[in-house]
Amino acid sequence: MPKAVANRFNRSHEPSVSKASARKTGAGSSSGAAGDRAQNPLFNTERFGQHILKNPQVAQAIVEKANLRPTDKVLEVGPGTGNLTVRILEKAKNVTAIEMDPRMAAELTKRVQGTPEHRKLEIVIGDFVKADLPYFDVCISNTPYQISSPLVFRLLSHRPLFRVAILMFQREFALRLVARPGDGNWSRLSANVQLYAKVDHIMKVSKNSFRPPPQVESSVVRIVPIDPPPPVKFEEFDGLNRILFSRPNKSCHASFQHKGVLEMMEANWKTWCAAKNEMVDDSVDFKTKVNNILTDTGFYETRPAKMDIDDLLKLLEAFHNAGIHFA
């Protein structure tokens, strides 16, 4: 996996602002979020999908929800100007903060410079999705919206497992993470995450708590990995869910009637048979084979929107027993 752009921040990364550009920026300032961006270009963060958490009560509550220990190593994703970071540093052994925007890294560096905490902080400048992750006990993140899903699955695939993650997301995404079967938000994302972790909604956060304020409300969730993780190949489980949740309110039978889906599954089945040196019976109607599996498991007329993790695993096992795979 490629390393991040830089391991530590240094002042050469700090962007310079000329007097002329500063005057030009300040000239058109106005009130509200637009005024914030005009007066201080540091907060023009849209290209990174980042909104700076400015509410100190919310920042303190997020850190308290992590129940940090003095021995904890903390990974923070998207620290921004450090409103969460400085509170984490007070309680944890050390913090590795991964920040995409060098301007933010500069602000955070200046904020802790000359304090006892500066030795406990390492700033990695780069893309979280590509960066090498250190060992960590706890992850805390005011998550840039465009990496919400990659962040969750990157964390859950990291080894050794962390103890807990306290993550802020857009409200809609958070509600999909914590949804239960039968909820309107129960989805492929919900099932894939909850196979590997316990997820709880712990706090709502108003958009007015950010600078600049986003268009939508936010929520904080707690993710606790299941340890040990279930012995299920993610690609297989996700492959099944990709088919089922493409039409979550139709029957399972309907989900498997598309020609492209059946062709993909049949090709995988023939590949599996070849790998096992088993003969493929050309007289077998593959569509009938799939329908028989759905009937035998009792899911023929079941809607995926109502299926829980155990149901999905039962169906996946039945397909595997018949030599049908999804990855």
Solvent accessible surface area in square Angstrom, and as a share of the most:
residue,aa,sasa,rsa
1,M,144,0.64
2,P,86,0.54
3,K,148,0.63
4,A,16,0.12
5,V,123,0.71
6,A,19,0.15
7,N,96,0.49
8,R,141,0.51
9,F,23,0.10
10,N,78,0.40
11,R,136,0.50
12,S,98,0.63
13,H,55,0.25
14,E,52,0.23
15,P,62,0.39
16,S,113,0.73
17,V,91,0.52
18,S,64,0.41
19,K,166,0.70
20,A,63,0.49
21,S,46,0.30
22,A,49,0.38
23,R,163,0.59
24,K,167,0.71
25,T,46,0.27
26,G,36,0.34
27,A,89,0.69
28,G,63,0.60
29,S,44,0.28
30,S,60,0.39
31,S,106,0.68
32,G,54,0.52
33,A,26,0.20
34,A,51,0.40
35,G,1,0.01
36,D,34,0.18
37,R,73,0.27
38,A,21,0.16
39,Q,118,0.53
40,N,49,0.25
41,P,54,0.34
42,L,24,0.12
43,F,18,0.07
44,N,78,0.40
45,T,0,0.00
46,E,78,0.35
47,R,178,0.65
48,F,21,0.09
49,G,3,0.03
50,Q,5,0.02
51,H,39,0.17
52,I,8,0.04
53,L,6,0.03
54,K,108,0.46
55,N,44,0.23
56,P,69,0.43
57,Q,132,0.59
58,V,20,0.11
59,A,0,0.00
60,Q,60,0.27
61,A,29,0.23
62,I,3,0.02
63,V,0,0.00
64,E,98,0.44
65,K,76,0.32
66,A,3,0.02
67,N,112,0.57
68,L,25,0.12
69,R,128,0.47
70,P,110,0.69
71,T,99,0.58
72,D,3,0.01
73,K,71,0.30
74,V,2,0.01
75,L,0,0.00
76,E,1,0.00
77,V,3,0.01
78,G,7,0.06
79,P,9,0.06
80,G,3,0.02
81,T,17,0.10
82,G,0,0.00
83,N,32,0.16
84,L,8,0.04
85,T,0,0.00
86,V,35,0.20
87,R,46,0.17
88,I,0,0.00
89,L,1,0.00
90,E,121,0.54
91,K,81,0.34
92,A,3,0.03
93,K,108,0.46
94,N,45,0.23
95,V,1,0.01
96,T,17,0.10
97,A,0,0.00
98,I,4,0.02
99,E,1,0.01
100,M,94,0.42
101,D,0,0.00
102,P,43,0.27
103,R,46,0.17
104,M,0,0.00
105,A,0,0.00
106,A,2,0.02
107,E,57,0.25
108,L,0,0.00
109,T,25,0.15
110,K,82,0.35
111,R,105,0.38
112,V,10,0.05
113,Q,102,0.45
114,G,76,0.74
115,T,46,0.27
116,P,114,0.72
117,E,49,0.22
118,H,76,0.34
119,R,204,0.74
120,K,61,0.26
121,L,10,0.05
122,E,56,0.25
123,I,10,0.05
124,V,16,0.09
125,I,4,0.02
126,G,2,0.02
127,D,36,0.19
128,F,6,0.02
129,V,59,0.34
130,K,114,0.48
131,A,0,0.00
132,D,67,0.35
133,L,24,0.12
134,P,50,0.31
135,Y,113,0.43
136,F,3,0.01
137,D,24,0.12
138,V,0,0.00
139,C,0,0.00
140,I,0,0.00
141,S,2,0.01
142,N,18,0.09
143,T,13,0.07
144,P,15,0.10
145,Y,104,0.40
146,Q,93,0.41
147,I,25,0.13
148,S,9,0.06
149,S,43,0.28
150,P,57,0.36
151,L,0,0.00
152,V,0,0.00
153,F,50,0.21
154,R,38,0.14
155,L,2,0.01
156,L,13,0.06
157,S,76,0.49
158,H,31,0.14
159,R,121,0.44
160,P,76,0.48
161,L,38,0.19
162,F,8,0.03
163,R,73,0.27
164,V,14,0.08
165,A,0,0.00
166,I,1,0.00
167,L,0,0.00
168,M,5,0.02
169,F,4,0.02
170,Q,69,0.30
171,R,49,0.18
172,E,124,0.55
173,F,25,0.10
174,A,0,0.00
175,L,67,0.33
176,R,81,0.29
177,L,0,0.00
178,V,25,0.14
179,A,4,0.03
180,R,107,0.39
181,P,48,0.30
182,G,42,0.40
183,D,68,0.35
184,G,89,0.85
185,N,59,0.30
186,W,10,0.04
187,S,25,0.16
188,R,80,0.29
189,L,14,0.07
190,S,0,0.00
191,A,0,0.00
192,N,4,0.02
193,V,0,0.00
194,Q,26,0.12
195,L,6,0.03
196,Y,28,0.11
197,A,2,0.02
198,K,121,0.51
199,V,1,0.01
200,D,39,0.20
201,H,60,0.27
202,I,35,0.18
203,M,31,0.14
204,K,143,0.61
205,V,2,0.01
206,S,51,0.33
207,K,72,0.31
208,N,106,0.54
209,S,6,0.04
210,F,6,0.02
211,R,66,0.24
212,P,1,0.01
213,P,50,0.31
214,P,17,0.11
215,Q,164,0.73
216,V,64,0.37
217,E,62,0.28
218,S,8,0.05
219,S,0,0.00
220,V,1,0.00
221,V,0,0.00
222,R,63,0.23
223,I,2,0.01
224,V,54,0.31
225,P,12,0.07
226,I,74,0.38
227,D,110,0.57
228,P,109,0.69
229,P,44,0.28
230,P,32,0.20
231,P,142,0.89
232,V,34,0.20
233,K,126,0.53
234,F,66,0.28
235,E,93,0.42
236,E,12,0.05
237,F,0,0.00
238,D,14,0.07
239,G,10,0.10
240,L,0,0.00
241,N,0,0.00
242,R,133,0.49
243,I,12,0.06
244,L,0,0.00
245,F,24,0.10
246,S,76,0.49
247,R,81,0.30
248,P,43,0.27
249,N,97,0.50
250,K,107,0.45
251,S,22,0.14
252,C,0,0.00
253,H,47,0.21
254,A,22,0.17
255,S,1,0.01
256,F,0,0.00
257,Q,48,0.22
258,H,88,0.39
259,K,154,0.65
260,G,51,0.49
261,V,29,0.17
262,L,22,0.11
263,E,93,0.42
264,M,71,0.32
265,M,0,0.00
266,E,52,0.23
267,A,56,0.43
268,N,34,0.17
269,W,20,0.07
270,K,88,0.37
271,T,94,0.54
272,W,67,0.24
273,C,4,0.03
274,A,72,0.56
275,A,81,0.63
276,K,115,0.49
277,N,141,0.72
278,E,87,0.39
279,M,182,0.81
280,V,44,0.25
281,D,77,0.40
282,D,131,0.68
283,S,99,0.64
284,V,59,0.34
285,D,85,0.44
286,F,11,0.05
287,K,91,0.38
288,T,66,0.39
289,K,47,0.20
290,V,0,0.00
291,N,31,0.16
292,N,79,0.40
293,I,18,0.09
294,L,0,0.00
295,T,82,0.48
296,D,120,0.62
297,T,19,0.11
298,G,55,0.52
299,F,17,0.07
300,Y,64,0.24
301,E,127,0.57
302,T,38,0.22
303,R,99,0.36
304,P,0,0.00
305,A,12,0.10
306,K,106,0.45
307,M,0,0.00
308,D,57,0.30
309,I,33,0.17
310,D,105,0.54
311,D,40,0.21
312,L,0,0.00
313,L,49,0.24
314,K,106,0.45
315,L,0,0.00
316,L,6,0.03
317,E,105,0.47
318,A,23,0.18
319,F,0,0.00
320,H,53,0.24
321,N,118,0.61
322,A,28,0.21
323,G,0,0.00
324,I,0,0.00
325,H,45,0.20
326,F,14,0.06
327,A,74,0.57
